[in-house]
Amino acid sequence: MSDRLAVLPQYLLPKKLLTQLAGRAADARLGDATHAAIRRFVARYGVDMREAANPDIASYASFNDFFTRPLRDGARPLAAADYVCPVDGAISQFGAIEQGRIFQAKGHAYSTTALLAGDARLAAEFAHGQFATLYLSPKDYHRIHMPCAGRLQQMVYVPGELFSVNPTTARGVPGLFARNERVVCVFDTARGPFVLVLVGATIVGSMATVWHGVVNPPRLGEIKRWNYQDQSIELKQGDEMGRFLLGSTVVLLWPRATLKFNPDWAPGGAVRVGQMMGKALG
């Protein structure tokens, strides 16, 4: 079966309704029923609870409490690198931004401007730059950390579709990451601007940042912007910057000649928070 045919049912499903229902279910505090659901999830996906700051499943009041669990100290040491991996997950794609377009999968690319909610001026800062797209599966740790130190400049909520972001969908849905709901976070760093985009997906109940809290819901159906240039919100390398409730994807953007990616990286490869992602150029 072709990837386009495989994803056809997603066009027909009531994705927003399913996501709302999933969010409510994940927030429900149902005691033993909640704990049983968590145990089934842990068994099915092979979640290593020994890494959790709190490994006791019975202590989590809701599925979301479990899903956004912090890790124990030392579980993700930071490599001595200029840029470290911000998430646990798998490498979807990475490389050069060519002619203002980001490679998604064979036969698919999307524009940087579209990803950044139509902000052509911001997109121009990443002309001939670099990108990395990292996929978080349901089993992964779902907090997102800073690959390098940065000062927050702005955040943009962009409404959109809620397609799945798994590899099959990335191959089958054109412009996937620029058409799904997303939160664009823009930072200033010692080496220039840096963007980290949190991409929503089917049954991703919400996305949150440490400086704002939950960004969605509500899903208002319009672009919303927050400017932080007059505030001093600074995050160090490795600091938590946000989290997903259920699995999704992050897209990272850098200007031209900013970093050289880890030579061991390859599409489909597994990554973990704190591992070397790249070294600075120049």
N, C-alpha and C positions, 0 to 999 in steps of 0.2 A: 504494500500500500504506500502511495506517495505521501510525503509530509503534508502537502496541501490538502489532500483528501483526508488525512488523519485529523487535521485540525478543523475541518469543516463543521463538526458539531458545535465547536466553540462559538461560531458566529450565530448559532441559533439559541444557545442557552441564555437564560436570564442571569447573566454574570453578576450584575450589581445586586440583585435580590439574593442570590446564593451567597455572595460575600457578606451582605448584611446579616443573614441568618447564621453564617459561620462565625461572625464576630460575636453575636449574642451568645451562641453556644459556648464559645471559648471563654467568655466572661462569666458564664454561669458558675455558681458555687453550689455544687450538688453533693458534696461530701463523698461518700463511698463510690458513687457513680463517677464522679470526677476522677478519683484516684484510680479506679479500674480503667478508665479511658486512657489515663496517662501511662499506666503499666502496659496496656496493649500497644500504645504508640512506641514506648521504649523498646519493647520486645520486637516489634515489627521492623523498626528502623535501626536497631542496634545502637541506641543512644548510650554513651558511656557516662553514667551518672557519677562515676568516681571523679570526673573533672568538675562537677558542679560545686559551687560554694556550699550548697545545701543538697546532699544526695538523697534525702529522705522524701520519697514521693508523697507520702501521707501528709507532709507539711504544706503542700501546695493547695491553696484554696480554690484555684481555677486553673483551667488548661493554659490560659495566657500567662499566669504566674509561673508555671512550669516552662512554658515555651520561651519566655524572655529571661530565664534564670541566669544569674551571673556565674562566672567560673571561679573556682578557687584561686587564691593567689599563687602565681607561678605556673599556672596551667598553660599560659601562652607567653613565654618569654620573648622579648623583642630582640631581633637580630641587630647586630651592629651594622646597620645599613642606612643610607640616606632616605630610602622609601621602604616601608614594610607593608605587608598585605593587610588590608583593613577588615577582612572577613574570613570565616571558615566557608569553604565551598569548592567550586570548580571553575577553572578558567573557561569562559565561553569563547572570547576572542580578545586579542590585544594587538597593538601595532600603531601604524601611522594613520593620521587623519588625512585623507587624500581628496583634494579638490572640495574641501568642506564636507566630506561624507565619511561616515563611520561604518566599517564593515560589520555586518550582523551575522551572516552565514552565506554559504555559497548561493550566489544569485540575488542576494539582498544587501542593501546598504541604505542608510538614512542620513539626512543632513544634520549637521551639528546645530544649525539654527532651529530646526524643528524640535530637536531634543530640548533645547533651551528656551522653549515657549516663544519662538519667533524673535528672540533678542539677537538681531544680526550683529550689533556692536559687540556684545559679549562673545558671540560665536567667532568673530574675526580674531579675537585674541588667541584662539586655538587653531587658526589656519596653519596647516602643515605641522600640527602638533601631534600628540600621541593620546591614545585611549586604552582603557582596559575594561572589559565587561566580565563581571564575576557573578556566578549563579549560586544561590543558596538553596539547597534542597531542604525538604521538611526535617531531615534528621540533623541538620547543621545548627551550630550555635548561632543565634540570630541578633547579636549585638554587633554594631558597626563601629570600627575604631579609626583613628586618624593615621594615615600612612606617613604623614610628616606634620610638623607643627604648623599651625595656621591661625589667622585672625579672621573671624567671620565677617563677611561684607553684606551678604543678602541671602534670603531664602525665598523661593518661589514655589507655590503649590500650583500644579498644572492638572486640571481634570482630564480624564481620558477613558479609554477602554480598560477592561480588566481581563485581558487574555492571560492564560497561563504563560509563564516565562521559561518553561522547561526546554531542553534542546530541540525536541521535535517541533514545538511551536515556533521557536526562533528560526527554524529552517522553513516553516510553512506559512508564517504570517508576515507580509512585507511591512517594513518600518515598525516592527513590534515595539521597540523601546521608546520610540518617539510618538507612539499613539496611545500607549497605556498611561494611566494615571501615574504621576510622579512628583517628587519633591526635589528641587534643584537647590543645592547648597554651594555658595560661592565663597571661597576663602582667598585671602592674600597670604603669601608665604615669602620666605627669604629668597626664593627663586622665581617669584612671579605668581600670577593667579593660578588657582586650582579649583576644579569643580568636582563635586561628588553628588551623583544623582541616585536617589532611592526610587526604584521602579516598582509600582504596585502590580498586583496580579490577582487572579481569581482566588477568592477566599482569604486574601491577605486583609485581615480585619482592620488594620491601621498601620500607619507609619508614624514614628515619633522621633524627635531630636531632644538632646539633653537641655538645650536652651529654651525650647518652646513647649515641650511636652507633646501630646498627641496632636498631629497636624490634621489627620482625617480619621474617622468622620468628625464633623459633617462633610459630606460631599456636595459642595455648593454649585458645581457646574460652571464655575468661572475661575479664571486665573487670579490668584491672590499673591501679593508681594509684601515682604517685610524687609526693611532696610536697617542694617545694624552698623553702618559706618560710623555713627556717632557714639557707639558703645564699644567697650573693650572686652569682647568675648573671644578669648584666646584659648586654644586647645593645644596641648603638647602631643608629640608623636606617641601613638599608642592609647591616647585618651579615648574613651567612648564618646561617639558623637550622635548616635541614634540607634534605632532598633526597628525590626519588622515583627509583626504578629503573623506568623506563618511565613512560608518561604517566598523568596523573591530574588531580585537582581540589583546590583549596583553597577553604575557606569562612571568611570573616572576619566577626567580630561586634564591634560597638561599642554602648555604652549610648546612651540618648536624647540628642539634641542634642550629639553629639560632633564630627561633621564634616559638611561639605557636599561632595558628590562633584564631581569634575571635570565641568564642564558639557559637555565634548566626549565624555564617556562615553556609550555606547549598547550594548545587548545585541548580541553578535556582533562588536563592535569588537576590534581587535588591541591588545594592551598589551605593554609591556616593563618589565623591572625598572628601577626608578629614576624612571620617568615620574611626573608629578603624578597622584595619585589623589584628593586632596581637601585642603581646608583646614579648620582647626579652627574650631569655633563657640564664641563666648563668650570 
